[in-house]
Amino acid sequence: MTPDTKVSQELSVPPPPQKKKWVSRVLRPVVLFLVLFIWGILQFSQESFTLKKPHKGHYKSSPKDEPFKWENITPEKQLVYHPCFDEYQCARLEVPMDWNRTDGQGATVAVAVIRLPAKVPVTDLRYGGPILLNPGGPSGSGVSLALKRGKMLQDIVDFEESPESPAPQSEDAKYFDIVSFDPRGVNNTTPSFSCFANPEDRIAWKHETIADGNIVSSDIAFDILWARGQALGETCTNPGLFDTDESEWLGRFMNTPAVIADMVELIERHGEWREKETKKLLKKSYAHKLPRTEKKKVLEKNSWKRGEEQLLYWGFSYGTVIGATFAALQPNRVHRLVVDGVVDSYDYYAGNWLTNLQDSDGALNTFFEDCHEAGPESCPFASDDLQDLKDRFQGVLEDLRSNPLPVSASKSRGPEIITYSDIHILVFTSLYSPAAVFPLVAQIFTDLSQRNGSSAADFKADLRKGNVASKHSDEVQSSVLCTDGGDYRGMNKSEYREYWKALEDQGHFTGDDWAALRLSCPSWNIRPAWAFNARLKCRMDFPVLKFYIKIQRA
């Protein structure tokens, strides 16, 4: 199945919302959702939950108290859901490695799919269908997103009243499945994309990279990270190193167009499942009480529209690129599409990443302004003078650059050394989720100004645990970025320094971290089997709704 490449109406990117006041930001629970985009969001490890009950058929039952295991599900060409993670259902959908192959042969990918069932059965006329989620990245785990935020997102999209409410409901009342998946190479989808012979080597590499520090942490930091990028890129693009046939090698089939084709297959297979599930439920005894006209209406509504199933989608960050690309390649399949935290798709496919940081310095300034306004009762790092607050902030960073802070062990972690790079990561993280992380930044900077590194050491230890537990996310992210974007093979160190300088000019504080994202691309020595060459224009069955939220500062 090859996505339709007809394109027409241009997608436009809304400007970022203006900054909010410190207190209102903390009080607004919707903003807490931005914690999904914290540094390392895409490195969530798969949590262990206990399977409620064994399942017959294609799932190999485990001992009663053994955690659910994806490998116990046999991949199928249809959606075959199995109980998992308490209230969820899981499936492994088999799709071709190469969607453009016409002989029906070749390697396959088993896509890990998770579903939080709607609050009503599919035979209920209020059943709204599945909403597909993607958390971003590239390399974000949709399974982890559904497990962590699925119920919250379902409450947002569902009709406000409970389906059991005795009050009469509008004809437009709908209740939705929340469905997500791990894209190719990510987390529970197999085969995995790995550039290391074993997990121990990957962990060692991560620890060494952290120890090397930020790109400006020393006079030789850039040169070290440039060499790391070369080593990783050359390794990740050498399929023969792990005895893999290049024609069937996952690294050539991981970019966004391949994921779009997987999504088309997923919504098609869900339509097939919906029809079968409807017929199965209508045969049960309770359904016999339904009037014949209502049964007919349910059957018509839930019939599988072969080749025409529609997408309901909610994507975040890089997930907005997925949404825009789906709309460009499959405009007639878009029913409703939400892009949240919009990435400039044109800049992304050019491989530049040059339109992301323009307001990042302003976002950091809100920390100073709001901390100053809140005062020491709410912000421990506050100062009577705004400029003094900024100077003390910069002073903490500069002191760490030349005097890393030793921290003794606690009962929950080992000894640590707090460096300039560690705190740079903290501040960079906070800009993704200011409501959740700015209070932590204030506390840590207050402690560091007194040469107390305990709170910073706790943050560093927690971040390291997430990094080590992640499954191949660094390799997957580089693979998608470097094959979706322009061909930067042969770009030399001097040219990359110019790119770094351009990013620093856009975001004085954030440009250094952003520049590190593409360090592997100049040595990424392969191009994708299927590139996205269409223009991001499309005419969908439903028009794109553009709206801007303007928040006035008090």
TORNU-429223 format. One line per 10 residues: their letters; for each residue x, y, z of C-alpha. Coordinates in steps of 0.25 Angstrom, whole numbers, plus 2048, in hexadecimal, padded with zeros to 3 digits. Example, Ala and Ser with C-alpha at 12.3 -4.5 7.8 and 13.67 -1.06 7.14 Angstrom:
<pts>
as> 831:7EE:81F ~ 837:7FC:81D .
</pts>
This chain:
<pts>
mtpdtkvsqe> 800:800:800 ~ 806:80D:7FC ~ 801:81A:801 ~ 7FA:823:7F8 ~ 803:82F:7F4 ~ 7F8:839:7EF ~ 7FB:846:7F6 ~ 7F4:853:7F6 ~ 7F0:85D:801 ~ 7FD:862:809 .
lsvppppqkk> 7FE:860:818 ~ 801:86C:820 ~ 808:86C:82D ~ 802:875:839 ~ 80B:87D:841 ~ 80F:879:84F ~ 805:87E:85A ~ 80A:88A:862 ~ 810:887:870 ~ 808:886:87C .
kwvsrvlrpv> 809:88B:88A ~ 810:882:894 ~ 805:880:89D ~ 7FA:87D:892 ~ 804:874:88C ~ 805:86B:898 ~ 7F6:86C:89B ~ 7F2:867:88D ~ 7F2:858:88C ~ 7F2:858:87D .
vlflvlfiwg> 7FF:85E:87D ~ 804:852:885 ~ 802:849:879 ~ 80F:850:873 ~ 817:847:87C ~ 815:83D:871 ~ 820:845:86A ~ 82A:845:874 ~ 838:842:870 ~ 838:833:86E .
ilqfsqesft> 829:832:86C ~ 82C:829:861 ~ 835:820:86A ~ 829:81B:873 ~ 82C:80D:877 ~ 821:803:876 ~ 81B:801:883 ~ 817:7F4:889 ~ 808:7F1:88C ~ 801:7E4:88F .
lkkphkghyk> 7F8:7DD:885 ~ 7EB:7DC:88C ~ 7E7:7CF:885 ~ 7EC:7C5:87C ~ 7E8:7C5:86D ~ 7E6:7B9:864 ~ 7EA:7B9:856 ~ 7F6:7C0:850 ~ 7FB:7C4:85E ~ 804:7BB:866 .
sspkdepfkw> 7FF:7BB:874 ~ 809:7BF:87F ~ 809:7BB:88E ~ 7FE:7C3:895 ~ 807:7CE:89B ~ 811:7CF:88F ~ 811:7DD:889 ~ 80B:7DE:87B ~ 815:7DB:870 ~ 814:7E0:861 .
enitpekqlv> 81B:7D4:85C ~ 810:7CB:861 ~ 807:7D1:856 ~ 809:7CB:848 ~ 809:7D6:83D ~ 7FD:7D5:834 ~ 7F9:7DC:827 ~ 7EB:7DF:82E ~ 7E9:7E7:83B ~ 7E8:7DC:846 .
yhpcfdeyqc> 7E7:7E3:853 ~ 7EB:7DC:860 ~ 7E9:7E1:86F ~ 7F5:7E8:874 ~ 7F9:7F3:87E ~ 7EC:7F1:886 ~ 7E2:7F9:87E ~ 7E9:7FA:871 ~ 7E9:7F0:865 ~ 7F6:7ED:85D .
arlevpmdwn> 7F9:7E8:84F ~ 805:7E6:846 ~ 801:7EA:837 ~ 80A:7E4:82D ~ 80D:7ED:821 ~ 817:7EC:816 ~ 825:7F2:818 ~ 825:7F8:80A ~ 817:7FD:806 ~ 81B:7FF:7F8 .
rtdgqgatva> 81F:7F0:7F6 ~ 814:7EA:7ED ~ 818:7DB:7EE ~ 812:7D9:7FC ~ 81F:7D4:801 ~ 82A:7DA:809 ~ 82C:7DD:818 ~ 821:7E2:821 ~ 81F:7EB:82D ~ 817:7E8:839 .
vavirlpakv> 811:7F5:83D ~ 80D:7F6:84C ~ 7FF:7FB:84D ~ 7F8:7FF:85A ~ 7E9:803:85C ~ 7E1:809:868 ~ 7D3:804:864 ~ 7C8:80F:863 ~ 7BF:810:86F ~ 7B4:80A:866 .
pvtdlryggp> 7B4:7FE:85D ~ 7B5:7FF:84E ~ 7A7:7FB:84D ~ 7A3:808:854 ~ 79F:813:84A ~ 7A7:81C:853 ~ 7B4:815:850 ~ 7BD:81F:849 ~ 7C8:816:844 ~ 7D7:816:847 .
illnpggpsg> 7E0:823:849 ~ 7EE:820:845 ~ 7F9:826:84E ~ 808:829:84B ~ 810:830:856 ~ 81B:835:84D ~ 82A:833:84D ~ 82E:82D:843 ~ 82F:821:84C ~ 823:823:855 .
sgvslalkrg> 81C:817:85A ~ 80D:818:857 ~ 80B:80C:861 ~ 811:814:86C ~ 809:820:869 ~ 7FC:818:869 ~ 7FF:811:876 ~ 803:81E:87D ~ 7F9:828:877 ~ 7EF:820:870 .
kmlqdivdfe> 7E4:821:87A ~ 7E6:830:87C ~ 7E6:832:86C ~ 7D9:82A:86B ~ 7D2:832:876 ~ 7D6:83F:86D ~ 7D0:839:860 ~ 7C4:832:865 ~ 7B6:838:867 ~ 7B6:83F:875 .
espespapqs> 7AB:837:87B ~ 7AE:828:87F ~ 7A7:81E:875 ~ 79F:819:882 ~ 79A:827:885 ~ 78A:826:885 ~ 789:834:87F ~ 786:834:870 ~ 792:836:867 ~ 794:83D:85B .
edakyfdivs> 794:836:84E ~ 7A3:83A:84C ~ 7A7:834:859 ~ 7B3:82B:856 ~ 7BD:822:85E ~ 7CA:81E:857 ~ 7D4:813:858 ~ 7E2:818:85B ~ 7EC:811:852 ~ 7FB:813:850 .
fdprgvnntt> 807:80B:84B ~ 816:80A:84C ~ 81B:80F:83E ~ 826:806:837 ~ 832:803:83F ~ 82C:809:84C ~ 82A:803:859 ~ 821:7F6:857 ~ 820:7F6:848 ~ 829:7EC:842 .
psfscfanpe> 833:7EB:83C ~ 83B:7F5:845 ~ 845:7FE:83E ~ 852:7FD:846 ~ 860:802:843 ~ 866:7FB:84F ~ 86A:7EC:850 ~ 864:7EB:85E ~ 85D:7F3:869 ~ 869:7F5:871 .
driawkheti> 870:7FC:866 ~ 865:806:864 ~ 864:809:873 ~ 873:80C:873 ~ 872:815:867 ~ 866:81D:86D ~ 86E:81F:87A ~ 87B:823:872 ~ 872:82D:86A ~ 86C:833:877 .
adgnivssdi> 87A:834:87D ~ 87F:83B:870 ~ 875:846:873 ~ 86F:851:86C ~ 874:856:85E ~ 87A:863:865 ~ 87E:85C:872 ~ 88C:85D:86F ~ 896:861:864 ~ 896:853:85E .
afdilwargq> 888:84F:860 ~ 883:852:852 ~ 88F:84A:84C ~ 88B:83E:855 ~ 87D:83F:852 ~ 880:840:843 ~ 888:833:844 ~ 87D:82C:84B ~ 873:830:840 ~ 87C:82B:836 .
algetctnpg> 87E:81E:83D ~ 86F:81C:840 ~ 86B:820:832 ~ 875:816:82B ~ 871:80B:834 ~ 862:80D:833 ~ 863:80D:824 ~ 86B:800:822 ~ 861:7F5:821 ~ 86C:7EB:81E .
lfdtdesewl> 872:7ED:82C ~ 867:7E5:832 ~ 865:7DB:826 ~ 859:7E2:820 ~ 855:7E2:812 ~ 854:7F1:80E ~ 848:7EE:805 ~ 840:7E9:811 ~ 847:7F2:81B ~ 83E:7FB:824 .
grfmntpavi> 847:807:824 ~ 842:80A:815 ~ 833:808:819 ~ 831:810:826 ~ 82E:81E:821 ~ 821:826:822 ~ 81B:821:814 ~ 81C:812:819 ~ 815:816:826 ~ 80A:81D:81E .
admvelierh> 808:810:817 ~ 807:808:824 ~ 7FD:812:829 ~ 7F4:80F:81D ~ 7F5:801:81F ~ 7F2:802:82E ~ 7E5:80A:82B ~ 7E1:800:820 ~ 7E3:7F5:829 ~ 7DB:7FC:834 .
gewreketkk> 7D0:7FD:82B ~ 7D0:7EE:828 ~ 7D1:7EB:837 ~ 7C5:7F5:83A ~ 7BC:7EE:830 ~ 7C0:7E0:836 ~ 7BE:7E5:844 ~ 7B1:7EB:841 ~ 7AB:7DE:83B ~ 7B1:7D6:846 .
llkksyahkl> 7AA:7DF:851 ~ 79D:7DF:84A ~ 79C:7D0:84B ~ 79D:7D1:85A ~ 790:7D0:862 ~ 78F:7DE:867 ~ 78F:7E3:858 ~ 783:7DB:855 ~ 77B:7E6:85C ~ 77F:7F1:852 .
prtekkkvle> 775:7F5:848 ~ 778:7F0:83A ~ 779:7FE:835 ~ 783:801:83F ~ 78B:7F4:83C ~ 78B:7F8:82D ~ 790:806:830 ~ 79B:801:839 ~ 79F:7F7:82E ~ 79F:801:823 .
knswkrgeeq> 7A7:80B:82C ~ 7B2:801:830 ~ 7B4:7FA:822 ~ 7C2:7FA:81E ~ 7C4:804:813 ~ 7CF:7FD:80B ~ 7D9:806:806 ~ 7D2:812:80C ~ 7D4:812:81B ~ 7D5:81F:821 .
llywgfsygt> 7E0:825:82B ~ 7DD:82B:838 ~ 7EB:830:83D ~ 7F2:838:848 ~ 801:83A:846 ~ 80A:842:84F ~ 818:848:84B ~ 81E:840:840 ~ 810:839:840 ~ 80B:846:839 .
vigatfaalq> 815:843:82E ~ 80F:835:82D ~ 801:83B:82D ~ 804:845:822 ~ 80B:83A:819 ~ 7FF:831:81B ~ 7F6:83C:816 ~ 7FF:83F:80A ~ 800:830:806 ~ 7F2:82C:80A .
pnrvhrlvvd> 7E9:838:80A ~ 7DC:830:807 ~ 7DF:828:813 ~ 7DF:833:81D ~ 7D2:835:826 ~ 7D8:83D:831 ~ 7E6:841:834 ~ 7EC:848:840 ~ 7FB:84D:83F ~ 7FF:851:84D .
gvvdsydyya> 80D:858:84F ~ 80F:85B:840 ~ 81C:858:839 ~ 81F:85F:82C ~ 81E:854:823 ~ 825:85B:817 ~ 831:85E:820 ~ 831:850:825 ~ 831:849:818 ~ 83C:852:813 .
gnwltnlqds> 844:84C:81F ~ 847:85A:825 ~ 840:85B:832 ~ 842:86A:831 ~ 834:86F:835 ~ 832:869:843 ~ 83A:872:84C ~ 835:880:849 ~ 82D:882:856 ~ 836:87A:85F .
dgalntffed> 83D:885:865 ~ 830:88C:868 ~ 82B:880:86F ~ 837:880:878 ~ 835:88E:87B ~ 827:88B:880 ~ 82F:883:88B ~ 836:88F:890 ~ 82A:898:88F ~ 820:88F:895 .
cheagpescp> 829:88B:8A0 ~ 82C:89A:8A3 ~ 81D:89D:8A3 ~ 81A:890:8AC ~ 824:894:8B7 ~ 82C:88B:8C0 ~ 81F:885:8C6 ~ 81C:87E:8B9 ~ 829:87E:8B2 ~ 835:87C:8BB .
fasddlqdlk> 83F:882:8B1 ~ 838:88F:8B0 ~ 83E:89D:8B2 ~ 83A:8AB:8B4 ~ 841:8AF:8A7 ~ 83E:8A7:89A ~ 84C:8AA:895 ~ 852:8A4:8A1 ~ 84A:898:8A0 ~ 84F:896:892 .
drfqgvledl> 85E:899:896 ~ 85D:88E:8A1 ~ 857:884:897 ~ 863:886:88E ~ 86D:886:899 ~ 868:879:89E ~ 86A:873:890 ~ 878:87A:88E ~ 87D:875:89B ~ 879:866:898 .
rsnplpvsas> 881:868:88A ~ 88E:869:892 ~ 88A:863:89F ~ 881:857:89E ~ 87A:854:8AB ~ 87D:847:8B2 ~ 871:840:8B9 ~ 872:835:8C3 ~ 869:829:8C2 ~ 85B:828:8C8 .
ksrgpeiity> 852:81C:8CC ~ 84C:81C:8BE ~ 858:81F:8B5 ~ 867:81F:8B4 ~ 871:82A:8B4 ~ 870:834:8A9 ~ 877:840:8A3 ~ 86E:84B:89E ~ 874:852:891 ~ 870:85E:889 .
sdihilvfts> 86A:854:87F ~ 861:84D:889 ~ 85A:85A:88D ~ 85A:85F:87E ~ 851:852:87B ~ 848:856:887 ~ 845:863:882 ~ 844:85E:874 ~ 83A:854:879 ~ 832:85F:881 .
lyspaavfpl> 82F:866:874 ~ 827:85A:86F ~ 81E:85A:87C ~ 820:867:883 ~ 814:865:88C ~ 819:858:891 ~ 828:85B:891 ~ 82A:869:894 ~ 828:867:8A3 ~ 833:85C:8A3 .
vaqiftdlsq> 83C:866:89B ~ 83A:870:8A6 ~ 83D:867:8B1 ~ 849:861:8AB ~ 84F:86E:8A8 ~ 84D:873:8B6 ~ 854:867:8BB ~ 860:868:8B1 ~ 861:877:8B5 ~ 865:871:8C3 .
rngssaadfk> 86E:866:8BD ~ 863:85C:8C1 ~ 862:852:8B5 ~ 858:847:8BC ~ 84C:84B:8B4 ~ 854:84C:8A7 ~ 85A:83F:8AA ~ 84C:839:8AC ~ 847:83F:89E ~ 854:839:897 .
adlrkgnvas> 852:82B:89D ~ 844:82B:899 ~ 847:830:88B ~ 852:825:889 ~ 848:81A:88D ~ 83F:81E:882 ~ 84A:81F:878 ~ 850:811:87B ~ 842:80B:87B ~ 83E:810:86E .
khsdevqssv> 83E:806:862 ~ 847:80B:856 ~ 840:818:856 ~ 84D:820:852 ~ 850:817:846 ~ 841:818:842 ~ 840:827:843 ~ 84D:829:83B ~ 848:81F:830 ~ 83B:826:82E .
lctdggdyrg> 841:834:82F ~ 84C:831:825 ~ 844:829:81B ~ 838:833:81B ~ 840:83F:81A ~ 84A:844:80F ~ 856:83C:80B ~ 861:842:814 ~ 86C:837:810 ~ 879:83D:80F .
mnkseyreyw> 876:84A:817 ~ 883:84D:81E ~ 886:852:82C ~ 888:861:828 ~ 87A:861:821 ~ 874:85B:82D ~ 87A:865:836 ~ 873:870:82E ~ 866:868:82F ~ 868:868:83E .
kaledqghft> 86B:877:83E ~ 85E:87A:837 ~ 856:872:842 ~ 85D:87A:84D ~ 859:887:846 ~ 84A:882:847 ~ 84B:87D:855 ~ 856:881:85D ~ 854:877:868 ~ 84D:86C:860 .
gddwaalrls> 855:86C:853 ~ 861:864:859 ~ 858:858:85C ~ 850:859:84F ~ 85D:858:847 ~ 860:84B:84D ~ 853:844:847 ~ 859:843:839 ~ 867:83F:83C ~ 866:831:836 .
cpswnirpaw> 860:836:829 ~ 86D:83A:822 ~ 872:82C:823 ~ 864:825:821 ~ 868:81D:815 ~ 85B:818:810 ~ 84E:81E:80A ~ 840:819:80C ~ 83A:80F:802 ~ 82E:818:802 .
afnarlkcrm> 82F:827:804 ~ 825:832:805 ~ 825:83A:7F9 ~ 817:840:7F8 ~ 814:84E:7FC ~ 80D:850:809 ~ 800:854:802 ~ 7F3:84D:802 ~ 7E4:84F:801 ~ 7DD:847:80C .
dfpvlkfyik> 7CE:843:80D ~ 7CE:84C:819 ~ 7D5:85A:819 ~ 7E0:85C:823 ~ 7DC:865:82E ~ 7E6:86F:832 ~ 7E4:876:840 ~ 7EE:87E:849 ~ 7ED:880:858 ~ 7F1:88E:85D .
iqra> 7F4:88F:86B ~ 7F7:89D:871 ~ 801:89E:87C ~ 7FB:8A5:888 .
</pts>
